[in-house]
Amino acid sequence: MIEPGQAAVSVDDALTLADMLQQVAGATDTAELARTACHGVRRLLGADGVTFVLAEGTQVYYAEEDAASRLWKGRRFPAAACISGWAIEHRVAAVIEDIEADPRIPLEAYRPTFVKSLIMTPLDRDEPLGALGVYWAHRHQATPRERFLVERAARGIHAALRRCLTAAATDVAQARENDLHALATVAHDLRNPLAAVANSSQALAYGAANGAQRKAALRIMHSTAHAAHLVDQLLQYAKLGRGSLDLSVREARVDAICGAAADEVRAAHPDRLIRVHGVETAALCDAHRLTDAIGNLLRNAVEHGAQDAAIDIHVESGDEECRIRVHNSGPAIPVDQLPHLFDAFHHGPAAGNTSLGLGLHIAAQIVRAHGGRIEVASSPRDGTQFIVRLPQRHGVLEPEHATPPAQSQV
């Protein structure tokens, strides 16, 4: 580090630096900050070029530049292969008089440019978010004055960058909150008219004068039920996103919950065979929410599984864990789709256009809220199986506490 007493810094230098840092501090976003910093530092030092580099994990991104000719703006490089990455990792400035003589310089990237000498300094020594590069078109030994001014400029730019990033994160979070609130409001407002349509279509079906009218009314009922399900999924997604999904946890029969979920899906798909197997198992959970989660897994099996094969639910009790396995035969899930199965609004390549792509996402979030997780295994030979793992605190129910078993199959 260069101390003020070691650098011949003039009053004009100090005023120019202060003016530049004032402009940087007034930047409203990272792009404006980068442009202002590059222009200001180049003017301050009379250099031939300046770059603004952001750290991105194992890469560095040359976000902006002000230079005599084009350098690397808009490009990303492995941090380990760049002098900017070296400065960020070691948290110290690299002062290079001759790029040809320094092994840290990737000459294949530099030889096509005008750069002969440089200073590359991290934006901060404690927690660098990036680096600032200053370049000369001739061989140049950076003076104590130049090093001092670059380091002071980098400190001020770092502080401004941190403010911009914090503000951007806050803006994104607020925008997401606004979107979720609007989504929840619209979904809630749709519930009443859908309920009215459902009631009217049910009345029409019961009072139909002939078979054609009854068939039309039943078609309306089915479509309305599907629309109501989509609205419910949007409401759940909004609640999950806003962290407002409250759980009403109490001891409940997990096998009965699976039976209830199966009954709901059977009602919408009477032609599908859904079977529930397993022991009478109790766990602390929100029975309503868990029914929704299992129902979503079953709907996924109905949509993507073999149409002529049964869907099986197995309830198992293990060591402090309850397992629910939902299995369907049919094509395997493509390997490249597996990491994204539980993403919101994800549609597989074979998905129809009647789904929002929220079912698996909601199921995973509900299970996670219970302290559990969902795993998936899929192969052409064995079909697809989703395994819900829930912490279990009460084990298998004793016979005297058991309630009548859920319907096991249709």
N, C-alpha and C positions, 0 to 999 in steps of 0.2 A: 504494500500500500504506500502511496506517496503522500506525505504530510504537507500541509500548506507551506511550511517554512522551507521545504526542499524544492518547491516549484515557483518559478518566476511568473506568478499570476498577476496580471495587470487589473486596474480598475475596470477597463473596458471588458476584459474577460469575465470578471465577476458580474457585470451588468448584463452582458450577453447571455451568460449562463442562467442568471436569475430570470431574464425575460423568457428564455426557452423553457425553463421549468414551469413558469407560470402558464405558458400556453399548453404545455403537456398536462398540467393539473386540471385544465379546463376541458380536456377532451371528454367527449360523452360516450365513446366506445373504443374498443381496442384498435379498430382500423384507423380512426382519426388520431388516436394516440401514436400509433406506429408511424404514420405519415409525418406528424408534427415532430416526433423525436428524430427521425432520419434527417429531415430538412434542417432542424435546429442544430444538431450535432455537427453536420457537415459544414454549416455556416460558422459555427463556433471554432472549429479546428482548421478550416480551409482545406479539408481532405478531398480526395477524389471520389470517395464513395462511402456510404454508411448502410449497413443492413440491420434490420430488427428481426431477431430470431426468437421463436417460441419453443420451449421444451414441451415435447409430447411423448412422454414415456421413453421408449427406446429410440425415438426419432426426434429430429429437430426440423422445424418448419420455418423457412425464410419468408416471413409474412410481408415484409415491406423493404424497400430500398430507395435510396436517393444517390445516384451514381452517374459518372461520366458516360458509361455505357452499361448495357444490361448485365446483371450478375445472375442471381439465382432466385429472384422473387417468385413465390408461388410453388416452390419445389420443396420436397421433403427428402431427408437423407438419414441414414442410420447415425445415431448420435456418436457411436463408437468410431465412425469413420470421418468425423468432422472436427475441425478445430473449435467450432462453437460448442459441440458436445463435450469436448475436453475441458473447455473453460467452465461449463455448467457443472460437470462432474467434480472437477477439482476445486471449484469455487475460487478461482484465482484468474487474473488476467494473463493472456498469452500475448507477449510483445515480440513480434517477429520482424527482423530487419530484412531477411532474405528468405522468401518462401521456398526457393529451390534447395536451401540448406537445412530446412527443418523437417524432420521425419513425421511430424504430426500433421503436416499439410497434405491433403489428397491432391497431388499435382494434376491428375487427369481432370479434375474439376476446375483448377485454377489457371492452368496454362492457356485455355482459350480466352481468358479475361485479361484486363489491364493490370491486375493486382500484382505488385511486387513486394510490398511490405504491409503490415497490418498490426492493429491492436484488437484483440477479441476479449471482451470483459463480461463476466456474468452480471446480470442485472442486480443481483444481491448475493452476498456471501453466505448468508444463513440459510435461505430457502429460495434459490434462484428459479425464477419462472421462465427465464430465457437468457439471451445474451445480446450484446451490442457489438457489431463489427465496424471498425474504421479502417479504410484502405487508402493506400497511396499508389500512384501509377509509376513511381520511380523508387529506387531503393532508398529507404528512409529509416533512420533510427529515431524512434519516438522519444521525445524529450520529456523530462519530468513534468513540465507544464501540461503537455498533451495528455499524459497518463493521468495526472491529477484531475483535469477537466473531464476526461472520459469517465473516470470512476465516480465523480460527483454527479455527472449527468445520469449515469446508470442507476445510482441510488434513487434519484428523483423519479426516473422513468419507472423503476420497479414499484415505488409507492403508488404512482398513478395507475399502473397496470393492475395492481391488486384491487384498487378501488373499482376500476372498470369491470373486472371479472366478478367481483362481489355484486355490483349493481346488475350485471347481466344475469347472474344466477337468481337474484331476487326477482328480476323482471320475468324470467322464465317460469319461476315458481308461482308468481302471481298470475301470469297468463294461464297457466295450467289450472290453477284454482278457479279462475273465472270461467274457463271452458267447462270444467267439471260441474260447477254450479249451474251453468246454463243447460248442460246436458241433463242434469238431475231435474231441473225445473220442467223442461220440455217433456221428459219421460213421465214425470208425475202428472202433468196436465193431460197426457194421452190416456191415462188409466180410466178416467170416468167415461169419456166417449166410447172407449173400447168395451167397457162393462155394459154400457147401454146397448151397443150393437149385439153383444153376446146374449143379453137377456131377450132382445127383440127377435133375434134369429132362433133362439130356443122356443119362444112362443109360436113363431111361424111354423117351426118344424112340428110341434105338437098339434097345431091347428090346421095343418096342410090339408087341402081338399083332395089332392091326388099325389101319386108317387113322385112325379116330376117336381112339384112344389116342395115336397119334403126333401128331396135330394138337393135341391138348390139351397134350401135353408140349412141343411147339414153342412154343405160346402162353405157357407158363410160362417157357420159356427167354428168349423175347423180352421179357416183362415184367420178368424178373430182370435182364437186361442193361440195360434202361432204368433200373431202380432203382439198379443199380451205377453207371451213368453219373451219375445225380443225386447219389449219395453222393460220387463223385469230385469233382464240382463243388463240393460243400459243403466238402470237405477243401481244395481249392485256394483257395477263397474265404477260409477260415480262415487258411491259410498266408500268403496275400497281405496280409490285414488285419493279421497279426501281424509282417509283415516277415520271414517265415522261408522265403520261396520262394528256395531256392538254385539258381543256374544252373550247369550243367556245360557250360562254353563250349569249343567246339573247332570246327575247320573242318568244314563239312558242306555237302552238296548241297541247296540250297533247293528245286530242282525235285523231287528225290527225296522231300523232306519233304512237299511238297504232294501228291505221288503217294501217299504212305503215308496222309496224312489223308483223301484221296479214297477210298482202299480201305476205310478204317474206316467211313466214312459210307455207302459203297455196300453194305457188308455188312449194315447195319441197314436200308437203303432200296434193295433190289435193283431196284425198279421205276423209280428215278430215274437219269437220264443225267448223269454228272459227267465233264467232260473237263479234262485238264491240258495246257496248251500252254506253249511257251517254250524258252529256251535253258538249257544246263547251267550253272548259276550256283552259285558257292560263297560262303559267308559264315561269319563266326564267330558261332556261336549255340549254344543248347541245343536239339538236334534234337528231344528228347522234348517239351519245353515248347512249342516252336514248332509241332510237330505238333498238340498240344492246341489251340493258338490258331487255327490254320487249320481244324481240325475243327469248332470252335465256329462259325466264320464259315460253313462249309458247312452245318452243321445249321440255322443261322438261315435260309440260303437255301432249304433243303428245306422248312422250316416255313412261310415267308412267300412264297416265289416261286411262279410259275405251275407247276402240277403236271405239265403236259404239255410243258414247255420244259426245255432243257438248262441245267445250271449249269456255267459255265466258269471255270477258274482260269488266269490268265496270269502267268508268271514272267518278269520283265524285269530286265536289268542296265543301270544307268545310271552317271552320274558319282558314284562313291563311294556309290552307293545301290542297293539291291535292292528291286524293287517286286513285290508279289504282289497281283493284282487278282482278286477273287472277284465274279462277276457272275451275276445271275439276272433273268429277265423276271418281269413281274407288276405288281401295283399299287404305286404310289409310297408311300414312307413319308410320313405326314402331316408337314407342316413343323413343327408344334408338338411333334412327338415327337423331332425330330433332336437337340436339345440334351440329351436324356435317354437316348439309345440305350445309352450305356455305363455308366449308373448300375446299381448292384447291385439286383437284384430288380425291375428295370423290365420291365413287360409292356406291349406296344403294344395298341391297341384291338382288333386282330384276332388277338391271341395266343391259343393254346389253353390248356388247363389242365394240360398235361403238362410244362411247362417251369418251372424255378425263376426264370427271368429273370436268370441269372448268366452265360450263355455269352459274350455280347458284353463284359460287364464283365471277365471273366477274360481274354479274348483281348486286350483293350486293356492290361490290367495286365502281361501277359506280354510284349507287344510293347514297352511302355514300359520294362520291366526290361532289354530289349536295346538301349535307347537309340533306339528307333523310335517310330512313331506310326501310328494308323489314321485314315484319312479316309473319308467316305461321300458318295456322290452318288446322288440318287434322283429319277426323274421318270416320269410315265406312259408317255412315248414310249421312253425308254432303259432302263427298269427300274432296278434297284438295284445299285450297285457299291461294295464295300468295298476300299479300297486300303491295303495294309500297306507302310509304308516303313521299311526297315531299313538301318542303316549297313553298307556292304560294304567289306571290306578286301582281298579277293583276286580280285574280278572274275570274268570268264568263265573257266572251266577250260580249260586247253590240252588238245588231243586225247589226249596221252599220259597225262594224269592223270584223264581222264574215266572214270567207272564206268558200267555199263549203265544206260540211261535208265529212269525209272519208267514204269509203265503209263500210257498217255496217255488212254485213253478206254475206255468199255464200251458 
